[in-house]
Amino acid sequence: MKTQKITMNEQQLEQVAESLRATLSNSLTPCLTDEEFVEYTMALLSHDDTRRIRDHLASCEECAEEANRLVEGASAWQGKQGEQRLTALRQKIESQWTLATPPALEEPQSFIAKMREELRRFLESVSYDLGFATSAHGGAPPQPLDRASANESFSLFIKEDKERNVVIRIAALAPELEEPITIRLSAGEAWRKEAVLARIDDDQIGAEVMIPFAERKNLPEGTKLFATVV
Protein backbone atom coordinates (compact mmCIF):
# COMPACT_ATOMS: atom_id res chain seq x y z
CA MET A 1 0.00 0.00 0.00
CA LYS A 2 1.33 3.32 -1.06
CA THR A 3 1.55 6.00 1.60
CA GLN A 4 0.33 9.40 0.48
CA LYS A 5 2.10 12.37 1.90
CA ILE A 6 -0.06 15.36 2.82
CA THR A 7 1.52 18.74 2.97
CA MET A 8 0.03 21.31 5.40
CA ASN A 9 0.93 24.82 6.23
CA GLU A 10 1.27 26.07 9.79
CA GLN A 11 -2.36 27.28 10.04
CA GLN A 12 -3.75 23.94 8.85
CA LEU A 13 -1.60 22.06 11.34
CA GLU A 14 -2.92 24.26 14.16
CA GLN A 15 -6.54 23.55 13.15
CA VAL A 16 -5.92 19.79 13.11
CA ALA A 17 -4.24 19.98 16.52
CA GLU A 18 -7.15 21.98 17.95
CA SER A 19 -9.62 19.45 16.59
CA LEU A 20 -7.67 16.57 18.12
CA ARG A 21 -7.46 18.34 21.47
CA ALA A 22 -11.25 18.94 21.47
CA THR A 23 -11.93 15.33 20.55
CA LEU A 24 -9.63 14.02 23.29
CA SER A 25 -11.07 16.47 25.81
CA ASN A 26 -14.66 15.43 25.06
CA SER A 27 -13.81 11.74 25.22
CA LEU A 28 -12.25 12.24 28.67
CA THR A 29 -15.11 14.41 30.02
CA PRO A 30 -17.43 12.43 32.32
CA CYS A 31 -21.07 12.05 31.30
CA LEU A 32 -23.56 14.65 32.49
CA THR A 33 -25.12 14.46 35.91
CA ASP A 34 -28.91 14.46 36.39
CA GLU A 35 -28.69 18.05 37.63
CA GLU A 36 -26.78 19.14 34.51
CA PHE A 37 -29.32 17.41 32.25
CA VAL A 38 -32.21 19.26 33.95
CA GLU A 39 -30.48 22.65 33.99
CA TYR A 40 -29.43 22.29 30.35
CA THR A 41 -32.95 21.27 29.29
CA MET A 42 -34.50 24.22 31.16
CA ALA A 43 -31.84 26.67 29.91
CA LEU A 44 -30.65 27.51 33.42
CA LEU A 45 -26.91 27.23 32.73
CA SER A 46 -24.40 29.97 32.12
CA HIS A 47 -23.03 30.57 28.61
CA ASP A 48 -19.77 28.75 29.37
CA ASP A 49 -21.50 25.72 30.94
CA THR A 50 -23.94 25.53 28.03
CA ARG A 51 -21.06 25.52 25.55
CA ARG A 52 -19.21 22.87 27.55
CA ILE A 53 -22.24 20.58 27.60
CA ARG A 54 -22.92 21.09 23.90
CA ASP A 55 -19.34 20.10 23.13
CA HIS A 56 -19.80 16.98 25.23
CA LEU A 57 -23.10 16.09 23.56
CA ALA A 58 -21.44 16.38 20.17
CA SER A 59 -19.09 13.51 21.06
CA CYS A 60 -21.24 11.43 23.45
CA GLU A 61 -24.11 9.65 21.74
CA GLU A 62 -25.59 8.33 24.98
CA CYS A 63 -25.83 11.75 26.62
CA ALA A 64 -27.11 13.31 23.39
CA GLU A 65 -30.00 10.82 23.24
CA GLU A 66 -30.88 11.49 26.90
CA ALA A 67 -30.77 15.26 26.35
CA ASN A 68 -33.04 14.98 23.28
CA ARG A 69 -35.51 12.87 25.28
CA LEU A 70 -35.63 15.45 28.07
CA VAL A 71 -36.03 18.34 25.64
CA GLU A 72 -38.94 16.59 23.92
CA GLY A 73 -40.54 15.84 27.29
CA ALA A 74 -40.12 19.42 28.47
CA SER A 75 -41.84 20.76 25.36
CA ALA A 76 -45.08 19.13 26.55
CA TRP A 77 -45.22 21.66 29.43
CA GLN A 78 -44.49 24.76 27.35
CA GLY A 79 -46.89 27.18 25.71
CA LYS A 80 -50.62 27.52 26.41
CA GLN A 81 -51.31 23.79 26.27
CA GLY A 82 -48.37 23.14 28.58
CA GLU A 83 -49.78 25.61 31.13
CA GLN A 84 -53.16 23.87 30.96
CA ARG A 85 -51.52 20.50 31.58
CA LEU A 86 -49.61 21.92 34.55
CA THR A 87 -52.80 23.42 36.03
CA ALA A 88 -54.66 20.11 35.67
CA LEU A 89 -51.76 18.19 37.23
CA ARG A 90 -51.53 20.66 40.12
CA GLN A 91 -55.27 20.36 40.84
CA LYS A 92 -55.07 16.56 40.75
CA ILE A 93 -52.14 16.52 43.19
CA GLU A 94 -53.89 18.98 45.53
CA SER A 95 -57.10 16.92 45.53
CA GLN A 96 -55.19 13.72 46.24
CA TRP A 97 -53.30 15.45 49.03
CA THR A 98 -56.56 16.69 50.56
CA LEU A 99 -58.00 13.17 50.54
CA ALA A 100 -54.81 11.60 51.84
CA THR A 101 -54.24 14.12 54.62
CA PRO A 102 -55.86 12.85 57.81
CA PRO A 103 -58.02 15.29 59.75
CA ALA A 104 -56.42 17.02 62.66
CA LEU A 105 -56.72 14.99 65.79
CA GLU A 106 -58.91 16.46 68.45
CA GLU A 107 -57.24 17.26 71.69
CA PRO A 108 -57.95 14.37 74.06
CA GLN A 109 -60.35 15.10 76.89
CA SER A 110 -58.80 15.67 80.28
CA PHE A 111 -59.56 13.16 82.99
CA ILE A 112 -61.85 15.59 84.82
CA ALA A 113 -63.80 16.52 81.65
CA LYS A 114 -64.37 12.88 80.74
CA MET A 115 -65.38 12.07 84.31
CA ARG A 116 -67.84 14.96 84.46
CA GLU A 117 -69.53 13.85 81.24
CA GLU A 118 -69.82 10.21 82.34
CA LEU A 119 -71.15 11.23 85.75
CA ARG A 120 -73.69 13.56 84.16
CA ARG A 121 -75.04 10.76 81.94
CA PHE A 122 -75.26 8.42 84.91
CA LEU A 123 -77.11 10.86 87.17
CA GLU A 124 -79.54 11.95 84.47
CA SER A 125 -80.48 8.33 83.79
CA VAL A 126 -81.89 8.05 87.34
CA SER A 127 -84.96 9.61 88.94
CA TYR A 128 -86.48 9.04 92.36
CA ASP A 129 -90.18 9.17 93.23
CA LEU A 130 -90.25 11.05 96.50
CA GLY A 131 -93.86 10.06 97.39
CA PHE A 132 -94.28 13.14 99.56
CA ALA A 133 -98.02 13.00 100.13
CA THR A 134 -98.13 9.36 101.22
CA SER A 135 -95.12 9.62 103.51
CA ALA A 136 -96.13 12.96 104.95
CA HIS A 137 -99.46 11.53 106.11
CA GLY A 138 -97.98 8.47 107.74
CA GLY A 139 -98.11 6.10 104.76
CA ALA A 140 -95.34 3.80 103.57
CA PRO A 141 -92.15 5.65 102.68
CA PRO A 142 -90.75 5.31 99.15
CA GLN A 143 -88.36 2.43 98.52
CA PRO A 144 -84.64 3.22 98.83
CA LEU A 145 -82.69 3.57 95.62
CA ASP A 146 -79.22 2.08 95.38
CA ARG A 147 -77.75 2.45 91.87
CA ALA A 148 -74.24 2.09 90.43
CA SER A 149 -72.90 2.77 86.95
CA ALA A 150 -72.04 -0.15 84.64
CA ASN A 151 -68.32 0.21 85.35
CA GLU A 152 -69.03 0.88 89.05
CA SER A 153 -67.22 4.21 88.90
CA PHE A 154 -70.27 6.10 90.22
CA SER A 155 -72.97 5.34 92.77
CA LEU A 156 -76.20 7.01 93.89
CA PHE A 157 -78.03 6.10 97.10
CA ILE A 158 -81.33 7.68 98.18
CA LYS A 159 -83.52 6.74 101.15
CA GLU A 160 -85.95 8.20 103.68
CA ASP A 161 -84.75 8.23 107.29
CA LYS A 162 -86.83 7.83 110.45
CA GLU A 163 -87.65 11.55 110.54
CA ARG A 164 -88.91 11.33 106.95
CA ASN A 165 -86.04 13.38 105.63
CA VAL A 166 -84.67 12.20 102.27
CA VAL A 167 -80.93 11.48 102.34
CA ILE A 168 -78.98 11.47 99.04
CA ARG A 169 -75.43 10.16 98.78
CA ILE A 170 -73.38 10.47 95.59
CA ALA A 171 -69.91 8.95 95.20
CA ALA A 172 -67.36 8.65 92.38
CA LEU A 173 -64.01 6.96 91.94
CA ALA A 174 -61.48 9.74 91.43
CA PRO A 175 -57.88 9.07 92.57
CA GLU A 176 -56.86 12.46 91.17
CA LEU A 177 -59.19 15.45 91.24
CA GLU A 178 -57.95 18.46 89.27
CA GLU A 179 -60.96 20.67 89.94
CA PRO A 180 -64.21 20.46 91.96
CA ILE A 181 -67.33 18.82 90.54
CA THR A 182 -70.65 20.40 91.45
CA ILE A 183 -73.90 18.40 91.49
CA ARG A 184 -77.32 20.04 91.17
CA LEU A 185 -80.32 18.31 92.73
CA SER A 186 -83.85 19.38 91.89
CA ALA A 187 -87.39 18.37 92.76
CA GLY A 188 -89.67 20.26 90.42
CA GLU A 189 -89.42 24.04 90.41
CA ALA A 190 -89.85 24.42 94.15
CA TRP A 191 -86.68 22.75 95.46
CA ARG A 192 -83.11 22.92 94.20
CA LYS A 193 -79.76 22.48 95.84
CA GLU A 194 -76.13 22.21 94.77
CA ALA A 195 -73.36 20.19 96.39
CA VAL A 196 -69.63 19.93 95.66
CA LEU A 197 -68.10 16.46 95.58
CA ALA A 198 -65.34 16.39 98.22
CA ARG A 199 -62.61 13.90 99.00
CA ILE A 200 -63.92 10.89 100.98
CA ASP A 201 -60.77 8.79 100.86
CA ASP A 202 -57.73 8.30 98.62
CA ASP A 203 -59.82 6.89 95.76
CA GLN A 204 -63.27 8.47 96.13
CA ILE A 205 -65.02 11.80 96.13
CA GLY A 206 -68.61 12.26 97.22
CA ALA A 207 -71.33 14.35 98.81
CA GLU A 208 -74.36 13.86 101.06
CA VAL A 209 -77.45 16.04 100.74
CA MET A 210 -80.64 15.99 102.78
CA ILE A 211 -84.13 17.17 101.90
CA PRO A 212 -85.70 18.04 105.26
CA PHE A 213 -89.24 16.80 105.90
CA ALA A 214 -90.35 20.39 106.51
CA GLU A 215 -89.42 21.20 102.89
CA ARG A 216 -90.54 18.02 101.14
CA LYS A 217 -94.02 17.90 102.68
CA ASN A 218 -95.02 21.03 100.74
CA LEU A 219 -94.04 19.61 97.36
CA PRO A 220 -96.77 18.31 95.04
CA GLU A 221 -97.57 14.61 95.03
CA GLY A 222 -95.64 12.63 92.42
CA THR A 223 -92.68 15.03 92.38
CA LYS A 224 -89.50 13.28 91.27
CA LEU A 225 -85.94 14.01 92.30
CA PHE A 226 -83.34 14.51 89.57
CA ALA A 227 -79.58 15.09 89.66
CA THR A 228 -77.06 16.42 87.13
CA VAL A 229 -73.58 17.91 86.86
CA VAL A 230 -73.32 21.68 86.75
C-alpha positions as CSV (number, residue, x, y, z in Angstrom):
1,M,0.0,0.0,0.0
2,K,1.3,3.3,-1.1
3,T,1.5,6.0,1.6
4,Q,0.3,9.4,0.5
5,K,2.1,12.4,1.9
6,I,-0.1,15.4,2.8
7,T,1.5,18.7,3.0
8,M,0.0,21.3,5.4
9,N,0.9,24.8,6.2
10,E,1.3,26.1,9.8
11,Q,-2.4,27.3,10.0
12,Q,-3.8,23.9,8.9
13,L,-1.6,22.1,11.3
14,E,-2.9,24.3,14.2
15,Q,-6.5,23.6,13.1
16,V,-5.9,19.8,13.1
17,A,-4.2,20.0,16.5
18,E,-7.2,22.0,17.9
19,S,-9.6,19.5,16.6
20,L,-7.7,16.6,18.1
21,R,-7.5,18.3,21.5
22,A,-11.2,18.9,21.5
23,T,-11.9,15.3,20.6
24,L,-9.6,14.0,23.3
25,S,-11.1,16.5,25.8
26,N,-14.7,15.4,25.1
27,S,-13.8,11.7,25.2
28,L,-12.3,12.2,28.7
29,T,-15.1,14.4,30.0
30,P,-17.4,12.4,32.3
31,C,-21.1,12.1,31.3
32,L,-23.6,14.6,32.5
33,T,-25.1,14.5,35.9
34,D,-28.9,14.5,36.4
35,E,-28.7,18.1,37.6
36,E,-26.8,19.1,34.5
37,F,-29.3,17.4,32.3
38,V,-32.2,19.3,33.9
39,E,-30.5,22.7,34.0
40,Y,-29.4,22.3,30.3
41,T,-32.9,21.3,29.3
42,M,-34.5,24.2,31.2
43,A,-31.8,26.7,29.9
44,L,-30.7,27.5,33.4
45,L,-26.9,27.2,32.7
46,S,-24.4,30.0,32.1
47,H,-23.0,30.6,28.6
48,D,-19.8,28.8,29.4
49,D,-21.5,25.7,30.9
50,T,-23.9,25.5,28.0
51,R,-21.1,25.5,25.6
52,R,-19.2,22.9,27.6
53,I,-22.2,20.6,27.6
54,R,-22.9,21.1,23.9
55,D,-19.3,20.1,23.1
56,H,-19.8,17.0,25.2
57,L,-23.1,16.1,23.6
58,A,-21.4,16.4,20.2
59,S,-19.1,13.5,21.1
60,C,-21.2,11.4,23.4
61,E,-24.1,9.7,21.7
62,E,-25.6,8.3,25.0
63,C,-25.8,11.8,26.6
64,A,-27.1,13.3,23.4
65,E,-30.0,10.8,23.2
66,E,-30.9,11.5,26.9
67,A,-30.8,15.3,26.3
68,N,-33.0,15.0,23.3
69,R,-35.5,12.9,25.3
70,L,-35.6,15.5,28.1
71,V,-36.0,18.3,25.6
72,E,-38.9,16.6,23.9
73,G,-40.5,15.8,27.3
74,A,-40.1,19.4,28.5
75,S,-41.8,20.8,25.4
76,A,-45.1,19.1,26.5
77,W,-45.2,21.7,29.4
78,Q,-44.5,24.8,27.3
79,G,-46.9,27.2,25.7
80,K,-50.6,27.5,26.4
81,Q,-51.3,23.8,26.3
82,G,-48.4,23.1,28.6
83,E,-49.8,25.6,31.1
84,Q,-53.2,23.9,31.0
85,R,-51.5,20.5,31.6
86,L,-49.6,21.9,34.6
87,T,-52.8,23.4,36.0
88,A,-54.7,20.1,35.7
89,L,-51.8,18.2,37.2
90,R,-51.5,20.7,40.1
91,Q,-55.3,20.4,40.8
92,K,-55.1,16.6,40.7
93,I,-52.1,16.5,43.2
94,E,-53.9,19.0,45.5
95,S,-57.1,16.9,45.5
96,Q,-55.2,13.7,46.2
97,W,-53.3,15.4,49.0
98,T,-56.6,16.7,50.6
99,L,-58.0,13.2,50.5
100,A,-54.8,11.6,51.8
101,T,-54.2,14.1,54.6
102,P,-55.9,12.8,57.8
103,P,-58.0,15.3,59.7
104,A,-56.4,17.0,62.7
105,L,-56.7,15.0,65.8
106,E,-58.9,16.5,68.4
107,E,-57.2,17.3,71.7
108,P,-58.0,14.4,74.1
109,Q,-60.4,15.1,76.9
110,S,-58.8,15.7,80.3
111,F,-59.6,13.2,83.0
112,I,-61.8,15.6,84.8
113,A,-63.8,16.5,81.6
114,K,-64.4,12.9,80.7
115,M,-65.4,12.1,84.3
116,R,-67.8,15.0,84.5
117,E,-69.5,13.8,81.2
118,E,-69.8,10.2,82.3
119,L,-71.2,11.2,85.8
120,R,-73.7,13.6,84.2
121,R,-75.0,10.8,81.9
122,F,-75.3,8.4,84.9
123,L,-77.1,10.9,87.2
124,E,-79.5,11.9,84.5
125,S,-80.5,8.3,83.8
126,V,-81.9,8.0,87.3
127,S,-85.0,9.6,88.9
128,Y,-86.5,9.0,92.4
129,D,-90.2,9.2,93.2
130,L,-90.2,11.0,96.5
131,G,-93.9,10.1,97.4
132,F,-94.3,13.1,99.6
133,A,-98.0,13.0,100.1
134,T,-98.1,9.4,101.2
135,S,-95.1,9.6,103.5
136,A,-96.1,13.0,104.9
137,H,-99.5,11.5,106.1
138,G,-98.0,8.5,107.7
139,G,-98.1,6.1,104.8
140,A,-95.3,3.8,103.6
141,P,-92.1,5.7,102.7
142,P,-90.7,5.3,99.2
143,Q,-88.4,2.4,98.5
144,P,-84.6,3.2,98.8
145,L,-82.7,3.6,95.6
146,D,-79.2,2.1,95.4
147,R,-77.8,2.4,91.9
148,A,-74.2,2.1,90.4
149,S,-72.9,2.8,87.0
150,A,-72.0,-0.2,84.6
151,N,-68.3,0.2,85.4
152,E,-69.0,0.9,89.1
153,S,-67.2,4.2,88.9
154,F,-70.3,6.1,90.2
155,S,-73.0,5.3,92.8
156,L,-76.2,7.0,93.9
157,F,-78.0,6.1,97.1
158,I,-81.3,7.7,98.2
159,K,-83.5,6.7,101.1
160,E,-85.9,8.2,103.7
161,D,-84.7,8.2,107.3
162,K,-86.8,7.8,110.5
163,E,-87.6,11.6,110.5
164,R,-88.9,11.3,107.0
165,N,-86.0,13.4,105.6
166,V,-84.7,12.2,102.3
167,V,-80.9,11.5,102.3
168,I,-79.0,11.5,99.0
169,R,-75.4,10.2,98.8
170,I,-73.4,10.5,95.6
171,A,-69.9,8.9,95.2
172,A,-67.4,8.7,92.4
173,L,-64.0,7.0,91.9
174,A,-61.5,9.7,91.4
175,P,-57.9,9.1,92.6
176,E,-56.9,12.5,91.2
177,L,-59.2,15.5,91.2
178,E,-58.0,18.5,89.3
179,E,-61.0,20.7,89.9
180,P,-64.2,20.5,92.0
181,I,-67.3,18.8,90.5
182,T,-70.7,20.4,91.5
183,I,-73.9,18.4,91.5
184,R,-77.3,20.0,91.2
185,L,-80.3,18.3,92.7
186,S,-83.8,19.4,91.9
187,A,-87.4,18.4,92.8
188,G,-89.7,20.3,90.4
189,E,-89.4,24.0,90.4
190,A,-89.9,24.4,94.1
191,W,-86.7,22.7,95.5
192,R,-83.1,22.9,94.2
193,K,-79.8,22.5,95.8
194,E,-76.1,22.2,94.8
195,A,-73.4,20.2,96.4
196,V,-69.6,19.9,95.7
197,L,-68.1,16.5,95.6
198,A,-65.3,16.4,98.2
199,R,-62.6,13.9,99.0
200,I,-63.9,10.9,101.0
201,D,-60.8,8.8,100.9
202,D,-57.7,8.3,98.6
203,D,-59.8,6.9,95.8
204,Q,-63.3,8.5,96.1
205,I,-65.0,11.8,96.1
206,G,-68.6,12.3,97.2
207,A,-71.3,14.4,98.8
208,E,-74.4,13.9,101.1
209,V,-77.4,16.0,100.7
210,M,-80.6,16.0,102.8
211,I,-84.1,17.2,101.9
212,P,-85.7,18.0,105.3
213,F,-89.2,16.8,105.9
214,A,-90.4,20.4,106.5
215,E,-89.4,21.2,102.9
216,R,-90.5,18.0,101.1
217,K,-94.0,17.9,102.7
218,N,-95.0,21.0,100.7
219,L,-94.0,19.6,97.4
220,P,-96.8,18.3,95.0
221,E,-97.6,14.6,95.0
222,G,-95.6,12.6,92.4
223,T,-92.7,15.0,92.4
224,K,-89.5,13.3,91.3
225,L,-85.9,14.0,92.3
226,F,-83.3,14.5,89.6
227,A,-79.6,15.1,89.7
228,T,-77.1,16.4,87.1
229,V,-73.6,17.9,86.9
230,V,-73.3,21.7,86.7
